[in-house]
Amino acid sequence: MSYKSFLPTWLYNDKQIFNFELDKYSKNFWHPLIFVGEIKAGEIIEKKFLKQSLFISCSKNNSITVFKNRCPHRGSELCLPKTKGNPSKSIFCPYHGWTFDSFGELKNLPLKDDFQVNMVLSDYFLEKVNSLVNGPLIWINFSDQPISIDDQIELVELKCKNEWNINYGIFSEFSNTLNCNWKIAHDNTLDDYHVAVAHKNTLHKEQGPIKNYKYLFSKFCNVLVTPINSRENLYTFGLLPWTHIIVWPGKGILLISYPPQRIDQCSLEIKLASSSLCEKDLEAWKNDILNFLDEDKVIVESVQKSYREKFKLGPPNRLEQRIIHWQEVYKEFLHSSGIYF
């Protein structure tokens, strides 16, 4: 009997593949960085992405710009305005004193006339990162020709248009390290077969009976739809390369991401946003989520040990079709880069 199989386990342990994922594959996609409501007009904040420091600047008219936190002179990390190392209103380089405005443009530098070339301030600026606002999120990308954000999140905009355009005002987050390849963690969150067994007292109670599970697929996105009452559905979206968006009626939006750290280690990063919960209830919701994620941590780290042995996986269940969906797209990217198996 012919069927679409899971990725071979050697792909989870190969250094060349891991480098390809970081340098090429992941750069095709947009990555959610923060919720729009986490930054105020006129503010600049710092966030990390794949261990890289980024500055997010919101102008007074709410225009968003993202920069790499790196001085164009000698590459030093910079200080945000009005911080302990920089009481001024400008972005400041603690190495040689160069200062930049909120648009990333060089405004001043010491001993300007002592350089070996004529220093024109407008020739020097902070390196921008591709960024845009879509729905309640600020997204970034590191490619000259990224996939369209509309294609990447097509089903989110189709099924959750109202929730996608809410102005969320209360937020929480959490991060941890998982000792497994990022694809194992991503596979697991797309694995609807294990929920009734591994999460029977946590997530399964929210998602309800398996018989009510419904699936939708687009090119780069998939969603599990589970009715939680006669009027509302819980939407669990899987996005490439390693992000999940869960739209939870009556609560808000949950983001789960698994950015790689090493070939056998990734981060677990979650972000929650709500427009209806108070801070106390948001934290209670987060704790409920952390309960089933703790259960998953045990599973994925156990699977990592087995994948090191490169054994052959069994056939997929119907409830694992979201895993197969993303893996087929992943295979296409490998094949288009000359990697076959």
N, C-alpha and C positions, 0 to 999 in steps of 0.2 A: 504494500500500500504506500502510495506516494504522499508526502506531506511536507510542509515547510518546517524545517528544523531550527532549533536554537543555534546561536553562534557557537562555534567550537571553543572550548575552554582555553586553548592556547592563546586566543586573542586577548584574554584577560591578564596574561603574564608576559607578553612580548614587549620589550623595551622600544623597538622600532614602532610598533603600533601605538604605544602610549605617547611617544613623541609626535606621531602623526595626529593623534587626537588633540593634543595641545596646540600644535603649530598650524594645523590646517582645518581639521574637521570642526572643532568647536568655534572657530572664527567665522564660519559661515552663518552663524545664528546670532540672534539678539538675546541678551541676557538681562533679566530684571535686576536693577541695582538697589533702588529704594522706592518706597511709595512717595508720590508727589507731595502728600501732606506732611512728610517728614522734614521738609525744608521750607523756610519762609522767604518771602521776597527780600532781597538785599543780603541774604545769608550765603556763606560758603562753608561747606562741611566736608569732612574726609571720610572715605569708605575704602575698604580693601576689596579687591577682586583678584582671585588667583595669586594672592600674596603681594599684589601690586597696589600701591597707594594711589588713590584717585581723589581729586578735588571736584566737588559738585558745586557749581555757582548758580544761584538764582537771582536774576536781575530784579530791579524794582518793578518792571512790567511782567515779571514771572517767566522770563525766557531762561531756559536751562542750558548750561554749557558744562561739559565734563572735561577735565584736564588730567594728564599724568602729573603726578607730584614729583617733578624732576626739573631742576634748574637747567636752562639751555646752555649755561656757561660751562659748568664742570659736573653736572649731574647730581648735585646734592639734593636731598629732600628739603622741602620748604616748610615754613611755618605759616599757619593760618593767621588771619588778622585777629587782634585782640585776644591773644593767648599768652601764656606765661613767658614764652620766648620771643613774643612779638606783640607789644602793646599797640602798635600802629593799626591803621585801617587798611593797610595793604598786605598782600602776600609777600613774605620776606624770606630771602635766602640767608641762613645763618652762617654760610661759608664765606661769602664775599660781599654780602650786603645788597645784592640786587633786589629791587622791589617791583611788584607786578600788581596791576589793578584786577578787578573782579572779572574782566574779560580776558585775562591772561596776557595782557600787553605790558611790555617792559616800560616802566615809568622813571626809574632812576637807578644809578649805579655809582659807587665811589670811584674817584680818579678817572673819570670818563675820558680825559684827554691824554692819558698815559698808556693807552693801548697802541699796538703796532699798526692798527687800521683805524680808519675813521668810524667811530661807533655811532650808527644810526639806530636810535631806540626802536623804531618801528620794524627793524629787521630781526628783532629777538622777541620771542613770545613763548608761552607755555604750549606744549604739544596737546592738541585737542584729540579727544576720543569721540568717535561717532556716537551720537546720542539722540534720543527722541522721547517724546511722551506719548504713550498709548494707554488709554484707559486710566487706571489709578496709579500707573507705574512709570518710572524713568528707566529706559532701556539703554544698553550700550552694546557696541559691536566693534570688532577690531579688523574688519575686512574692507577692502575697496569695493567689493561687489557682494554685499551680504544678501541673503534671502530676504524677500519682502516681509516686513513684520506682519502685514495682513495675511500673508500665506502661512506664516509660522503659527499664528494664534487664531486662525480662521474660525474654529469651532467655539472658542471662548466668546468672540464677538457675536457669533450666531446664536448661541444658546443663553448667554448671560448678559445681554446688552444693558439691561437696567443696572445690574450689580457692577458692571464694568465702568459705568459712568457716575458712580456715587463718589462724593467727596468724603473720603474716610478721614477721621480725625483722631483716632486713638490707635496706638501701635505697640507691638511687643516683638521681641526676637530672642533667638537662642541659637547657639552653635556648639558642635561637638565634633570629635574625630571618630571616624569609623575605620577599623583596620581591615579594609577590603578595597578592591578595585572599584572605581566609581560606577562601572557598568553593572556590577553585582547589586549595588544599592539602587540604581535606577531600575533595573529589571524587577527587583523586589517590590518597589512601589507601584509598578505596573502589573504586578501579579495579583489578580483578583481571586485566584484559586486558593490561596493560603489564608485569606482573611477569616473565613468561618472557623478555621482550625486554630491558627496562631493568635488571633485577636477576638476570640469568641466572647470575651467579657469586656472588650473595649471598642475597637472600630466596628466590629460586626454588628453591634447593637445599634450603631448609627446608620449603617448602610442597609440593614434589613435583609430579608430572604434573598438567596441567590436567584430564585426563580424570577425575581423582578428586575434583575440586572439588564440594562440595555446599553448597546455600544454604538458609537459613531466614530467615523474615521475621515480625516482629510489627508492631504499629502504629508504634512509635517506635524500633525496633531491628532490625538485621540482622546476620547472621553468615555468614562463609565458614568451612566446616569442611574441613580437609585432613588426611588420615591421614598420620602420620609413621612409623608402624610398624603391626604387626598389632593392637596393643592401644590405642594412644594417638592422639588427634587434636590438631591445632593449631587453636585457635578464635580467629578474628579478628572482633571485634564492632565494628560501627559504631553510635555513639550520637549522638543529636541533643543540642546543636546542632553541636559540632565536636570530639567526643572519640572515641577508639578504644581499646578494651581488647583486648589479646592475651594469651590464656592459653596459656603455653608449657610443655608437659609436661617435667618434669625440671629446669626453670629457675625459673619463677615467673610473675609478672604484669607486663605492660608497658602503661603508659598513654601515649598520644600525643594531644596537644591542640593546637589552632590558634586561640587567642584573638586577636581582631583588635587591631591597633594603629592602623592607618589604613586608608583604603579600599583602598590598594594595598600593604599591609604587614600581616603577622601574626607572632605568635610561634610558634615550634616548641618545645613543652615536652614532655619525656619524663620519666617516673618509672618506676623498676623496683623490684620487691619480690620477695624470695625467702625461702623457709624451708629451702632445702636447699643453696644455693651458699655458698661462703666469699666474703669480700670480693674476693679476687683473681679468682675465677671470675665474680663478678657484674660486675666492671669489664671483663673480657674479653667477656662477653655484651653489655654496653653498647657496647663498641667495634664489635662485629659489627653492632649495630643502627644505629650512627652511619654505618657504611659505606654501607648502602642508603639511609639518609636523606640522605646527601650526594648520592647519585645522584638522589634525588627533588628536591632543592633546585635542581639545574640544570634539571630538567624544568619545575617549577612556575613558576620565574622566567622561563623561555622562553615558557610559555603566557600569562603575564601580559602580555607584550609584544604577543602576538597578540590577546588579548581587548580591548585598548584600541582596536583597529580595529573592534570590534563585528561581526565576520564571522559568517556562519551556520555552525553546527556540523553535522557529518555525523550519520548514524544511530548509535544505540548498539549495541554488540556484546553478546552474551549475557553475557559476563564483566564487563560494566559495569552489570549490573542493580541492584547495590547503590547506585550513584550515582542511578539513576532512582528507587529506593525513597525515599531521603531527600529528593530534590528534589520528589517528589509531595507529601510532608508539608509541605515548605517552601512550596509553591504554595498549599496549603490555608490556611496561616497568612496569606499575602499576601492571598488572596481574602477571608478573613474580616475583614480590616482594610480592605477596599475597594480593594485594589491589584490591578488586572487587566492582562493583556497577551496 
